[in-house]
């Protein structure tokens, strides 16, 4: 399901109530509920979409 986001710029919303929005991240890889994202400075991090802190992932237009 998350594979459709690979290679696309996304918006990630985190926080139990969706308090923080992060823009301009590119999804590099998906492994189950984990997604690897890269920002515009080339920094890579992994986000666990099964976490209670994860709220939403959508494609940035």
ZADO-1210 file (C-alpha; in nm, 4 decimals, padded with zeros to 6 digits):
<atoms>
<atom x="00.0000" y="00.0000" z="00.0000" code="UNK" pos="1"/>
<atom x="00.2772" y="00.2477" z="00.0853" code="UNK" pos="2"/>
<atom x="00.4751" y="00.1424" z="-00.2232" code="UNK" pos="3"/>
<atom x="00.2695" y="00.3854" z="-00.4361" code="UNK" pos="4"/>
<atom x="00.4550" y="00.6738" z="-00.2622" code="UNK" pos="5"/>
<atom x="00.8073" y="00.5620" z="-00.3615" code="UNK" pos="6"/>
<atom x="00.9852" y="00.8340" z="-00.5597" code="UNK" pos="7"/>
<atom x="00.7180" y="01.0966" z="-00.4861" code="UNK" pos="8"/>
<atom x="00.7294" y="01.4132" z="-00.2771" code="UNK" pos="9"/>
<atom x="00.4983" y="01.3777" z="00.0192" code="UNK" pos="10"/>
<atom x="00.3439" y="01.5642" z="00.3082" code="UNK" pos="11"/>
<atom x="00.3696" y="01.3872" z="00.6422" code="UNK" pos="12"/>
<atom x="00.1486" y="01.4835" z="00.9352" code="UNK" pos="13"/>
<atom x="00.2533" y="01.3662" z="01.2818" code="UNK" pos="14"/>
<atom x="00.1272" y="01.3989" z="01.6371" code="UNK" pos="15"/>
<atom x="-00.1712" y="01.2278" z="01.7991" code="UNK" pos="16"/>
<atom x="-00.3971" y="01.5072" z="01.6721" code="UNK" pos="17"/>
<atom x="-00.1972" y="01.5915" z="01.3577" code="UNK" pos="18"/>
<atom x="-00.0200" y="01.8886" z="01.5166" code="UNK" pos="19"/>
<atom x="00.2891" y="01.9007" z="01.2930" code="UNK" pos="20"/>
<atom x="00.3136" y="01.8926" z="00.9139" code="UNK" pos="21"/>
<atom x="00.6356" y="01.8207" z="00.7244" code="UNK" pos="22"/>
<atom x="00.6626" y="01.9107" z="00.3542" code="UNK" pos="23"/>
<atom x="00.9051" y="01.8339" z="00.0729" code="UNK" pos="24"/>
<atom x="01.0115" y="01.4852" z="00.1736" code="UNK" pos="25"/>
<atom x="01.0745" y="01.2248" z="-00.0962" code="UNK" pos="26"/>
<atom x="00.9940" y="00.8627" z="-00.0182" code="UNK" pos="27"/>
<atom x="01.2996" y="00.6529" z="-00.1033" code="UNK" pos="28"/>
<atom x="01.1938" y="00.3061" z="00.0168" code="UNK" pos="29"/>
<atom x="00.9200" y="00.1168" z="00.1966" code="UNK" pos="30"/>
<atom x="00.9557" y="-00.1898" z="00.4188" code="UNK" pos="31"/>
<atom x="00.6270" y="-00.2924" z="00.5775" code="UNK" pos="32"/>
<atom x="00.5165" y="-00.0017" z="00.7964" code="UNK" pos="33"/>
<atom x="00.8554" y="00.1734" z="00.7713" code="UNK" pos="34"/>
<atom x="00.9187" y="00.4428" z="00.5119" code="UNK" pos="35"/>
<atom x="01.2563" y="00.5943" z="00.4332" code="UNK" pos="36"/>
<atom x="01.2338" y="00.9622" z="00.3386" code="UNK" pos="37"/>
<atom x="01.4889" y="01.2159" z="00.2187" code="UNK" pos="38"/>
<atom x="01.4683" y="01.5947" z="00.2601" code="UNK" pos="39"/>
<atom x="01.6022" y="01.8582" z="00.0189" code="UNK" pos="40"/>
<atom x="01.9420" y="01.8599" z="00.1976" code="UNK" pos="41"/>
<atom x="01.9863" y="01.4879" z="00.1307" code="UNK" pos="42"/>
<atom x="01.9237" y="01.3839" z="00.4920" code="UNK" pos="43"/>
<atom x="01.7532" y="01.0451" z="00.5164" code="UNK" pos="44"/>
<atom x="01.5384" y="00.9219" z="00.8035" code="UNK" pos="45"/>
<atom x="01.2988" y="00.6372" z="00.8691" code="UNK" pos="46"/>
<atom x="00.9389" y="00.6883" z="00.9817" code="UNK" pos="47"/>
<atom x="00.7275" y="00.4156" z="01.1389" code="UNK" pos="48"/>
<atom x="00.3746" y="00.4615" z="01.0040" code="UNK" pos="49"/>
<atom x="00.2425" y="00.2191" z="01.2690" code="UNK" pos="50"/>
<atom x="00.3469" y="00.4584" z="01.5474" code="UNK" pos="51"/>
<atom x="00.0752" y="00.6309" z="01.7507" code="UNK" pos="52"/>
<atom x="00.2542" y="00.9572" z="01.6634" code="UNK" pos="53"/>
<atom x="00.2043" y="00.9073" z="01.2869" code="UNK" pos="54"/>
<atom x="-00.1121" y="01.0727" z="01.1553" code="UNK" pos="55"/>
<atom x="-00.1174" y="01.0984" z="00.7736" code="UNK" pos="56"/>
<atom x="00.0849" y="01.0637" z="00.4528" code="UNK" pos="57"/>
<atom x="-00.0195" y="01.2287" z="00.1269" code="UNK" pos="58"/>
<atom x="00.1343" y="01.3227" z="-00.2078" code="UNK" pos="59"/>
<atom x="00.2499" y="01.6826" z="-00.2314" code="UNK" pos="60"/>
<atom x="00.1138" y="01.8549" z="-00.5398" code="UNK" pos="61"/>
</atoms>
